[in-house]
Amino acid sequence: MLSMYSAMKPPFEITHKILAGIASISEKIGEANSAHLNKPPTELRKKNRIKTIQSSLEIEGNVLTVEQITALLNKKRVLAPEKDILEVKNAIDVYDRLDEFNAYDLSSLCKAHEILMKDLIDTPGTLRTFSVGIVKGSKIAHIAPPGRMVQSLLNDLFQYLKNDDDLLLIKSCVFHYEFEFIHPFLDGNGRMGRLWQTMILKEYSPVFEFLPIETLIKERQQDYYLALEQSDNQGNSTIFIEFMLVIIQDALGDLLKIQNVTLTNTDRVMHFKDIVGSKFFSRQDYLRAFKEISSATASRDLKFAVDNGIIEKQGDKRTTRYRFLEN
């Protein structure tokens, strides 16, 4: 098992709590899809991204508020410790570039760490080669594996992520736990573990790209650390998986409480692209995906997409067909 420094599959048990969590999450993702929340509207995406960055950094001691991070995003001046501002700017940069990273690639993870920790540590993006211990208060909370083992342990972990038949939901939690256990970087391991779980979950469903899971982790920070500690003590990630599945369920539940989401024409068109891909479709197909809009609105959406070079139109009147253009 990875937690005990070997190349076997990371150890955990599938409990009733884990099975119930997976069922609940699957159901909520279905609800989010039917409410067109799997790709939230632009304004909600921006708000959730800011909450994600603020929460993940506050867990690490950053003092910037949501309002200050919003100001930084809008290129305004903020009065705060220089290190904290730099942490936020780096986090904004890395989250803006999520689509550039490959969830299954170690070098991609190192690149993300390099951006996240730029000018904050001497060797951002470089795996540690010496031993470290994690201190909480006055006691050592965790002795990480020796530096000489970090590379091979991460290789094993990525092999598990890429090749094992476990559900991706479970693998995302296992990865998060094992990453924190290995503690592969000098600093920034907590925020990287949370970021990479988002990267993996994004592969499972687009709804996770802008879901502020970190906000709930911050609200339950003591429970988060306790779940990590208890999993350490048990030598497997079962307790941590159970904890994270509850967090994911609750984050999806919060998303589903959002009522009367107003989608713009761009939001609808790009949402429909995820549904239809590169196939030809009709206005009726478009209307079936958005039962809440009128035929006239559908026609305006499609005209907007044609005029802006997003889709092509073929035929006329009843024979009209559309298709998304390659980027």
C-alpha positions as CSV (number, residue, x, y, z in Angstrom):
1,M,0.0,0.0,0.0
2,L,1.2,3.5,-0.8
3,S,0.7,4.7,2.8
4,M,3.1,2.1,4.0
5,Y,5.7,2.9,1.3
6,S,5.0,0.1,-1.2
7,A,3.8,0.0,-4.8
8,M,0.5,-1.9,-4.1
9,K,-2.9,-0.3,-4.6
10,P,-3.6,2.3,-1.9
11,P,-5.5,0.6,1.0
12,F,-9.1,1.4,1.9
13,E,-12.4,-0.3,2.4
14,I,-15.7,0.3,0.6
15,T,-18.1,1.0,3.5
16,H,-21.9,1.5,3.5
17,K,-21.2,5.2,4.1
18,I,-19.0,5.4,1.0
19,L,-21.7,3.6,-1.2
20,A,-24.4,5.9,0.1
21,G,-22.2,8.9,-0.6
22,I,-21.5,7.8,-4.2
23,A,-25.3,7.2,-4.8
24,S,-26.2,10.6,-3.4
25,I,-23.5,12.4,-5.5
26,S,-24.6,10.6,-8.7
27,E,-28.2,11.6,-8.1
28,K,-27.2,15.3,-7.4
29,I,-25.1,15.5,-10.5
30,G,-28.1,14.3,-12.5
31,E,-30.2,17.1,-10.9
32,A,-27.5,19.6,-11.7
33,N,-27.4,18.5,-15.3
34,S,-31.1,18.8,-15.7
35,A,-31.0,22.3,-14.1
36,H,-28.2,23.3,-16.5
37,L,-25.9,23.8,-13.5
38,N,-23.2,21.5,-14.7
39,K,-21.7,24.5,-16.4
40,P,-22.9,27.4,-14.2
41,P,-23.6,30.9,-15.6
42,T,-20.6,33.1,-16.0
43,E,-21.3,35.3,-12.9
44,L,-21.7,32.2,-10.6
45,R,-18.5,30.6,-12.0
46,K,-16.6,33.7,-11.1
47,K,-18.1,33.9,-7.6
48,N,-17.4,30.3,-6.9
49,R,-13.9,30.5,-8.2
50,I,-13.1,33.4,-5.8
51,K,-14.7,31.4,-2.9
52,T,-12.5,28.4,-3.8
53,I,-9.3,30.4,-3.9
54,Q,-10.1,32.4,-0.7
55,S,-11.0,29.2,1.3
56,S,-8.1,27.1,0.1
57,L,-5.6,29.8,1.0
58,E,-7.3,30.7,4.3
59,I,-6.8,27.1,5.4
60,E,-3.1,27.8,5.0
61,G,-3.2,31.1,7.0
62,N,-3.9,33.6,4.2
63,V,-5.7,36.7,5.5
64,L,-7.3,38.1,2.2
65,T,-11.1,38.3,2.1
66,V,-13.4,37.5,-0.8
67,E,-13.8,41.2,-1.4
68,Q,-10.0,41.7,-1.6
69,I,-9.6,38.8,-4.0
70,T,-12.3,40.2,-6.2
71,A,-10.5,43.5,-6.2
72,L,-7.3,41.7,-7.3
73,L,-9.1,39.9,-10.0
74,N,-10.3,43.3,-11.2
75,K,-6.7,44.6,-11.2
76,K,-7.4,46.9,-8.3
77,R,-4.9,47.8,-5.5
78,V,-5.2,45.9,-2.2
79,L,-3.6,46.7,1.1
80,A,-2.5,43.4,2.6
81,P,0.7,41.5,3.4
82,E,2.8,41.1,0.2
83,K,3.2,37.3,0.6
84,D,-0.6,36.9,0.9
85,I,-1.2,39.0,-2.2
86,L,1.3,36.9,-4.1
87,E,-0.3,33.7,-2.9
88,V,-3.7,34.9,-4.2
89,K,-2.3,36.1,-7.6
90,N,-0.5,32.7,-8.1
91,A,-3.7,30.8,-7.2
92,I,-5.8,33.0,-9.6
93,D,-3.2,32.2,-12.3
94,V,-3.3,28.4,-11.7
95,Y,-7.1,28.1,-11.5
96,D,-7.4,30.2,-14.7
97,R,-5.2,27.6,-16.4
98,L,-6.9,24.4,-15.2
99,D,-7.6,23.3,-18.8
100,E,-3.8,23.4,-19.5
101,F,-3.1,20.6,-17.0
102,N,-3.5,16.9,-17.3
103,A,-5.0,15.3,-14.2
104,Y,-3.2,12.0,-14.9
105,D,0.3,13.4,-15.5
106,L,2.9,14.0,-12.7
107,S,4.8,16.6,-14.7
108,S,1.6,18.5,-15.2
109,L,1.1,18.5,-11.4
110,C,4.6,19.8,-10.9
111,K,3.9,22.6,-13.4
112,A,0.8,23.6,-11.5
113,H,2.8,23.7,-8.3
114,E,5.5,25.8,-10.0
115,I,2.8,28.4,-10.8
116,L,1.1,28.2,-7.4
117,M,4.3,28.6,-5.4
118,K,6.2,31.0,-7.8
119,D,8.4,33.4,-5.7
120,L,7.0,31.9,-2.5
121,I,9.6,29.1,-2.2
122,D,13.1,28.6,-3.7
123,T,12.2,25.5,-5.8
124,P,8.6,25.6,-6.9
125,G,7.5,22.6,-9.0
126,T,10.5,20.5,-7.7
127,L,9.9,17.3,-5.6
128,R,11.7,17.2,-2.3
129,T,14.7,15.0,-1.9
130,F,15.1,15.1,1.9
131,S,13.0,14.0,4.9
132,V,10.4,16.3,6.5
133,G,7.9,16.1,9.4
134,I,4.7,18.1,9.7
135,V,4.4,19.9,13.0
136,K,1.0,20.9,14.5
137,G,1.3,23.1,17.5
138,S,4.2,21.6,19.6
139,K,4.0,18.0,18.3
140,I,5.0,16.3,15.1
141,A,1.7,15.3,13.5
142,H,3.1,13.3,10.6
143,I,6.5,12.0,9.4
144,A,6.4,12.0,5.6
145,P,8.2,9.2,3.6
146,P,11.9,9.7,3.0
147,G,12.8,12.1,0.2
148,R,14.4,9.4,-1.9
149,M,11.0,7.6,-2.1
150,V,8.9,10.6,-3.2
151,Q,9.3,10.2,-6.9
152,S,8.5,6.5,-7.0
153,L,5.6,6.9,-4.6
154,L,4.1,9.6,-6.8
155,N,4.7,7.4,-9.9
156,D,2.7,4.6,-8.2
157,L,-0.1,7.0,-7.2
158,F,-0.5,8.2,-10.8
159,Q,-0.4,4.7,-12.1
160,Y,-3.3,3.9,-9.7
161,L,-5.2,7.0,-10.8
162,K,-4.7,6.2,-14.5
163,N,-5.2,2.4,-14.6
164,D,-7.3,1.2,-11.6
165,D,-10.9,0.3,-12.1
166,D,-12.1,2.2,-9.0
167,L,-14.7,4.9,-9.5
168,L,-13.1,8.2,-10.3
169,L,-15.0,9.8,-7.4
170,I,-13.2,7.4,-5.0
171,K,-9.9,7.7,-6.8
172,S,-10.1,11.5,-6.4
173,C,-10.4,11.1,-2.6
174,V,-7.7,8.4,-2.4
175,F,-5.4,10.6,-4.4
176,H,-6.0,13.6,-2.1
177,Y,-5.2,11.6,1.0
178,E,-2.1,9.8,-0.4
179,F,-0.8,13.1,-1.8
180,E,-1.0,14.7,1.6
181,F,0.6,11.6,3.1
182,I,3.6,11.6,0.7
183,H,3.9,15.4,1.2
184,P,6.0,15.7,-2.0
185,F,6.9,19.4,-2.0
186,L,8.6,21.7,0.5
187,D,5.5,23.7,0.9
188,G,2.0,24.1,-0.8
189,N,1.0,20.4,-0.4
190,G,-2.4,21.2,1.2
191,R,-3.5,23.6,-1.5
192,M,-2.1,21.3,-4.2
193,G,-3.9,18.2,-2.9
194,R,-7.2,20.1,-2.9
195,L,-6.5,21.6,-6.4
196,W,-5.7,18.2,-7.8
197,Q,-8.8,16.6,-6.4
198,T,-10.7,19.2,-8.3
199,M,-8.7,18.4,-11.4
200,I,-9.7,14.7,-11.1
201,L,-13.3,15.5,-10.3
202,K,-13.5,17.7,-13.3
203,E,-12.8,14.6,-15.4
204,Y,-15.8,12.9,-13.7
205,S,-18.2,15.8,-14.4
206,P,-17.8,19.4,-15.6
207,V,-19.9,20.5,-12.6
208,F,-16.8,20.2,-10.4
209,E,-14.7,22.8,-12.2
210,F,-16.5,25.6,-10.5
211,L,-17.8,23.9,-7.4
212,P,-16.3,25.5,-4.2
213,I,-15.6,22.3,-2.3
214,E,-12.7,24.1,-0.5
215,T,-15.3,26.4,1.2
216,L,-16.9,23.5,3.0
217,I,-13.4,22.1,3.9
218,K,-12.5,25.4,5.4
219,E,-15.8,25.5,7.4
220,R,-14.9,22.0,8.7
221,Q,-11.2,22.4,8.9
222,Q,-10.7,20.6,12.2
223,D,-12.7,17.6,10.9
224,Y,-10.6,17.7,7.7
225,Y,-7.4,17.4,9.6
226,L,-8.9,14.8,12.0
227,A,-9.9,12.7,9.0
228,L,-6.4,12.9,7.6
229,E,-4.9,12.0,11.0
230,Q,-7.3,9.1,11.6
231,S,-6.6,7.7,8.2
232,D,-2.8,7.9,9.0
233,N,-3.4,6.1,12.3
234,Q,-5.4,3.3,10.5
235,G,-3.0,3.0,7.6
236,N,-5.7,3.5,5.0
237,S,-7.8,6.3,3.5
238,T,-11.3,4.9,4.4
239,I,-12.2,7.6,6.9
240,F,-10.9,10.4,4.6
241,I,-12.9,9.1,1.6
242,E,-16.0,9.0,3.8
243,F,-15.3,12.6,4.9
244,M,-14.6,14.0,1.4
245,L,-17.7,12.3,-0.1
246,V,-19.9,14.1,2.5
247,I,-18.2,17.4,1.6
248,I,-18.8,16.8,-2.1
249,Q,-22.4,15.9,-1.5
250,D,-23.0,19.0,0.6
251,A,-21.3,21.2,-2.0
252,L,-23.6,19.8,-4.7
253,G,-26.5,20.3,-2.4
254,D,-25.6,24.0,-2.0
255,L,-25.4,24.3,-5.8
256,L,-28.9,22.8,-6.2
257,K,-30.4,25.4,-3.8
258,I,-29.7,28.1,-6.4
259,Q,-33.0,29.0,-7.8
260,N,-33.9,30.8,-11.0
261,V,-30.5,30.7,-12.6
262,T,-30.4,33.1,-15.5
263,L,-28.4,31.7,-18.4
264,T,-27.2,34.0,-21.1
265,N,-27.3,33.1,-24.8
266,T,-23.6,32.3,-24.6
267,D,-24.2,30.1,-21.5
268,R,-26.9,28.1,-23.3
269,V,-25.0,27.7,-26.6
270,M,-21.8,26.5,-24.8
271,H,-23.8,24.2,-22.6
272,F,-25.5,22.7,-25.7
273,K,-22.1,22.2,-27.3
274,D,-21.2,19.8,-24.4
275,I,-24.4,17.9,-25.1
276,V,-24.3,17.6,-28.9
277,G,-20.5,17.6,-29.7
278,S,-19.8,17.8,-33.4
279,K,-23.1,16.3,-34.6
280,F,-25.6,18.2,-36.8
281,F,-28.7,19.4,-34.9
282,S,-31.9,21.2,-35.5
283,R,-33.6,24.1,-33.7
284,Q,-36.0,21.5,-32.2
285,D,-33.0,19.6,-30.7
286,Y,-31.8,22.9,-29.2
287,L,-35.3,23.6,-27.8
288,R,-35.5,20.1,-26.2
289,A,-32.4,20.9,-24.2
290,F,-33.9,24.2,-22.9
291,K,-37.6,23.6,-22.4
292,E,-37.9,26.9,-20.5
293,I,-37.1,29.1,-23.6
294,S,-39.4,30.1,-26.5
295,S,-38.8,29.2,-30.2
296,A,-38.0,32.9,-30.8
297,T,-35.3,32.8,-28.1
298,A,-33.9,29.6,-29.6
299,S,-33.7,31.2,-33.0
300,R,-32.0,34.3,-31.6
301,D,-29.4,32.0,-29.8
302,L,-28.6,30.1,-32.9
303,K,-28.4,33.3,-35.0
304,F,-26.0,34.8,-32.4
305,A,-23.9,31.6,-32.6
306,V,-23.8,31.6,-36.4
307,D,-23.0,35.4,-36.5
308,N,-20.1,34.9,-34.1
309,G,-18.6,31.9,-35.9
310,I,-19.4,29.4,-33.2
311,I,-21.7,27.2,-35.3
312,E,-22.3,26.8,-39.0
313,K,-25.7,26.7,-40.7
314,Q,-26.8,24.5,-43.6
315,G,-30.1,24.3,-45.5
316,D,-33.1,26.6,-45.2
317,K,-36.3,26.7,-43.3
318,R,-37.4,23.2,-42.4
319,T,-34.2,21.6,-43.7
320,T,-32.0,23.9,-41.6
321,R,-29.2,22.0,-39.7
322,Y,-26.5,23.4,-37.5
323,R,-23.1,22.1,-36.3
324,F,-20.5,23.5,-34.0
325,L,-17.3,24.6,-35.7
326,E,-13.9,23.3,-34.6
327,N,-12.0,25.7,-32.4
